[in-house]
Amino acid sequence: MSGSDPNGPGPAGPRGFRRFYGATPAHLLLHLAGIALCAWALKEVFGHYHEVWGNLLIWLVAGALLNDFVALPLYVGIDRLARRLWRPARQRLARGPATALVPGRGHVRVPVAMSAALLLVYLPNILGKEPRGHQLSTGLAEQPDFAGRWLLITAGLLLASLVIYLVRVRVAASGARRPSPR
């Protein structure tokens, strides 16, 4: 009877499925539904381009492989370097308990990641190279200064993140100064 008990430890029960898959069957069903929804959306968007399905598939697979084997090790390495550099700087600059309570790495990571994503998406335009057939496919003329706009967006993201960090430090400092009620 081992393995046939639906609630038992065998592979036939939910616990066995969870041990095998790592999550509940609902999790698997939701992910399969999400994949089906994405496939439908891609079909609707690119359905009238019958000849580009192979090209689209190549780009999707190449993007996944480049992300997993090039980008992921690159940004994990940069993150580890930032952690090593941040820790000594944070110890030098810590003037009180407030800065020790507010971690700041995320305030650098998030705007830099957003800026890198924008750079990746708009790199040809930032470099001033208009994609072939851009005006024919979109009906829009090329915008004149993508590099300047990207730099302004990056500066704005970093500035907003700095303001949020400073507010968090101030709130932590005011909370650290208050005596705890007894």
C-alpha positions in Angstrom: 0.0 0.0 0.0 3.0 2.3 0.0 2.5 4.8 -2.9 -1.2 4.2 -3.3 -2.3 6.3 -0.3 -3.4 9.7 -1.7 -2.2 11.6 1.4 0.7 9.4 2.1 4.4 9.9 1.4 4.3 8.0 -1.9 4.5 9.5 -5.3 0.8 9.2 -5.9 -0.3 11.7 -3.3 -0.2 15.5 -3.1 2.9 15.4 -0.8 4.6 13.2 -3.4 3.8 15.6 -6.1 5.0 18.5 -4.0 8.2 16.7 -3.3 8.7 15.8 -6.9 7.7 19.2 -8.4 8.5 21.5 -5.6 5.1 23.2 -5.4 1.4 22.5 -5.5 -0.4 21.4 -8.6 -2.2 24.8 -8.7 1.2 26.4 -9.1 1.9 24.2 -12.1 -1.5 24.9 -13.7 -1.1 28.6 -13.2 2.3 28.6 -14.9 1.0 26.5 -17.8 -2.0 28.9 -18.2 0.5 31.8 -18.2 2.6 30.2 -20.9 -0.6 29.6 -22.9 -1.6 33.2 -22.5 1.8 34.4 -23.6 1.7 32.1 -26.7 -1.7 33.4 -27.6 -0.5 37.0 -27.2 2.5 36.4 -29.4 0.3 34.7 -32.0 -2.1 37.7 -32.0 0.8 40.2 -32.2 2.8 38.4 -34.8 0.1 36.4 -36.5 0.1 38.4 -39.6 3.8 37.9 -40.0 3.8 34.3 -41.1 7.4 34.4 -42.4 8.9 35.7 -39.1 7.9 32.9 -36.7 11.2 31.2 -37.1 13.0 34.6 -36.6 10.9 35.3 -33.5 11.7 31.9 -32.1 15.4 32.3 -32.7 15.3 35.7 -31.0 13.4 34.3 -28.0 15.7 31.4 -27.5 18.8 33.5 -28.1 17.6 36.0 -25.6 17.0 33.4 -23.0 20.4 31.8 -23.5 22.2 35.2 -23.5 20.3 36.1 -20.3 21.1 32.9 -18.5 24.7 32.4 -19.7 26.0 36.0 -20.2 23.9 38.6 -18.4 23.1 36.6 -15.2 26.7 35.8 -14.4 27.6 39.4 -15.3 25.1 41.1 -13.0 25.6 38.6 -10.2 29.4 39.4 -10.4 28.7 43.1 -10.4 26.3 42.7 -7.4 29.0 40.8 -5.4 31.5 43.5 -6.2 29.0 46.2 -5.1 28.4 44.3 -1.9 32.1 44.2 -1.1 32.6 47.8 -1.9 29.4 48.9 -0.1 30.2 47.2 3.2 33.4 49.1 3.9 32.0 52.4 2.7 28.9 52.0 4.8 31.1 51.3 7.9 33.2 54.4 7.2 30.2 56.6 6.7 28.0 55.3 9.5 27.7 58.1 12.0 24.9 56.7 13.9 22.4 53.8 14.1 20.2 55.3 11.4 22.5 54.5 8.4 23.1 51.0 9.9 19.4 50.4 9.9 18.7 51.3 6.3 20.3 49.1 3.7 21.3 51.0 0.6 22.3 48.5 -2.1 18.8 48.3 -3.5 18.7 52.0 -3.9 21.6 51.6 -6.4 20.6 48.3 -7.9 17.1 49.1 -9.0 17.8 52.4 -10.9 20.9 50.9 -12.5 19.0 47.8 -13.6 16.2 49.9 -15.0 18.7 52.1 -16.8 20.5 49.0 -18.2 17.2 47.6 -19.5 16.5 50.9 -21.2 19.9 50.9 -22.7 19.5 47.4 -24.0 16.1 48.1 -25.6 17.1 51.4 -27.1 20.8 50.8 -27.9 20.5 51.3 -31.7 18.7 54.6 -31.2 21.0 55.7 -28.4 24.0 55.1 -30.7 22.2 57.1 -33.4 21.6 54.2 -35.8 18.0 54.1 -37.0 16.7 50.6 -37.4 16.1 49.7 -41.0 12.5 50.3 -42.0 11.7 52.0 -38.7 9.6 54.7 -40.3 7.9 52.3 -42.6 7.0 49.8 -39.9 5.9 52.3 -37.2 4.9 55.4 -39.2 7.0 57.5 -36.9 10.1 59.5 -37.7 13.2 58.7 -35.6 13.4 60.8 -32.4 16.5 63.1 -32.5 18.2 62.6 -29.1 17.9 59.2 -27.5 21.3 59.3 -25.8 20.4 62.6 -24.0 17.0 61.3 -23.0 18.5 58.0 -21.7 21.1 59.9 -19.6 18.3 62.2 -18.2 16.1 59.2 -17.3 19.1 57.5 -15.7 20.0 60.6 -13.7 16.3 61.0 -12.7 16.1 57.4 -11.5 19.3 57.7 -9.5 18.2 61.0 -8.0 14.7 59.7 -7.0 16.4 56.7 -5.4 18.8 58.9 -3.5 15.9 61.0 -2.2 14.0 57.9 -1.1 17.1 56.6 0.6 17.7 59.9 2.5 14.1 59.9 3.6 14.4 56.4 4.9 17.6 57.3 6.8 15.9 60.3 8.3 12.9 58.2 9.4 15.2 55.6 10.9 17.2 58.3 12.7 14.1 59.9 14.2 12.9 56.5 15.3 16.3 55.6 16.8 16.3 58.9 18.9 12.9 58.4 20.4 13.1 56.6 23.8 11.1 53.4 23.9 8.0 53.6 26.1 8.1 51.4 29.2 
